[in-house]
Each structure stands twice: as structure tokens, then as C-alpha cells.
Amino acid sequence: MACGGCGSGKTYTLQLVDKEQQNETTLSMSFINLEPFEWKAGDSAKVYVPIDGVMEGKKLSFVTLPDEKVIKFTTRIRTPISDYKEAMESLKNGDLIEVSEPSGDFALVRDERPALLLSNGVGIAAVRTLIKDFEKDLSGVDALTQINVDSTGDLYKEELKDIEATTKSFKSIYVSHRTDFYQQMDFASQDLMMVAGFIPYFYVVGSDDFVLDVTAHLMSIGFDESDIITDGNGSGGGCGCSSSGGCGCS
């Protein structure tokens, strides 16, 4: 497939300040920006790391909002490990990387309808920024529910439970199996319609197969494609791009 915008446009330099092993296969990395740039909830960027002297990039979602004072990305590190993930894992505090201009249309639509955030695995990273944005500003979104399915762990579970405790119009649900996920999704969509009186927007983020399956399921039970919003990233970017303009897309 085409690699739109690979290696084009301005990049910004970030410095690693912290690495956190979330579980056996999930790594979070926190950076500070050495030159200012702007991003918003739901945005993503190409994250470039050095591989054999060349900056190679994959698209990752921002986990944090600008007012959190740190830029965080979360990714899976599995075996067999790719050259890109190995380069990320080997980064040390103080090391520099580059990111492309942030972009994306995965933002809350604030037109008085509820929202259901559906993710699998580290897709919860993109979802977290939408939840934090909602926590700061409840306007235009009648109610918000997030459901994440992940067999390896519950990323950000305690943080989202704290938000749930202080924000009555927000619910956070974690499940380990896909069957439970679909049951919870069907129940939550009906619950949101009953509470708010409107069809919810469905925000879907995760692996390519997950996005396709969830979208097909929602349409099979009567929801319209216009009700479904995806981030377009798949499982973290199908393109391996270099900052010099190279593109290795599969």
C-alpha cells in the first residue's frame, strides 16, 4: 500500500526521560520535546528511531495530552522482535528520537451524542487521550464508556477507574476475551442509547483485524457506517518509513 507522507514534512526532536515495562510484552516510553509542537487528543505521529544509522519510523498514538508535560508512547514488544521494536527497546534515558507532525481525525465529536470507545491491546493508548480530554471538558458528549479487550493485561486500568469514580457520566470496562467484549459492547451501546436518548458514536482502535471485525459487527446489528470512527492506524502503522524518504510498506 502507499505510504502517504513517509519521510515528508517537518520532524521534531524528543529526548527519552523514562521507560516503564507495563507487563511482559508492553513498554511505555516518556519523552520531553526539545522544540515546541502541538498535538491534540487522538493524534498520532511517525516515531523515528535510529536503525543502522538511518532514522526509521512507525506511526504511534500519543498517550498523553500537552498539559501533562510529557510525551508518552506505548507499544508491544514481542518475539520474534522486529528491528524497529528492538531499536525502541534499546533506547536509554537521554537518547534522542524524532517525530513527524502530529495528525489525526480520531477526536471526540461534541454534538450532544454519547460515545463508546472500543479498543484491543495497546489501542487503549489512543483511547486514553480521548478520556482525559472528556475528563477536562464534558460538554457535547452526553456519556462516555470505554471497553478494552486484552488477554495480557489491563493498561491504565487503575487510572481510568479513578476517573470513573469522579466522573459519573464515564464508565470503564476491561475484559480478557473477545466473546466477553462483544457482550459488553452490545450491552453498553443499548445502555448509552437508553441513558442519552441518542445513538452513540463508536470509536474503534486496535489491530487491523479487530477494527474490521468490530465495524462489521456494529453494522450487522443496525448501526450506520457514519456512526463509526476509526483512527486509521491499524496495529501501529503498516508502513516502515525513513526520515530520508524511504518507505517499506507491506
Number of C-alpha atoms within 10 A of each C-alpha: 8 11 16 10 12 22 21 15 10 10 20 17 17 21 18 20 17 16 18 11 12 16 14 11 13 18 18 18 22 19 22 18 18 11 9 9 12 10 16 19 26 26 24 27 22 28 25 28 25 19 15 9 7 13 20 27 28 21 22 25 31 24 27 25 21 13 7 8 11 17 20 22 20 24 22 18 19 12 9 8 12 11 13 18 17 16 16 20 16 8 17 14 13 13 13 19 22 22 22 22 18 20 16 17 15 21 19 20 14 14 10 14 19 26 27 22 25 25 26 24 23 27 28 28 26 28 28 24 21 25 23 16 18 21 17 8 10 16 12 14 20 20 23 26 23 24 21 29 25 19 13 12 18 19 21 12 14 11 10 18 15 11 16 17 12 10 15 10 17 22 18 19 18 20 18 16 12 15 11 12 21 17 10 16 23 13 11 21 19 14 14 21 16 11 12 15 13 15 17 27 22 25 23 27 31 26 19 15 11 19 24 15 11 19 21 13 14 19 13 10 9 8 17 13 12 8 15 17 20 19 21 17 22 20 21 21 20 17 20 19 26 23 24 12 13 17 19 14 13 9
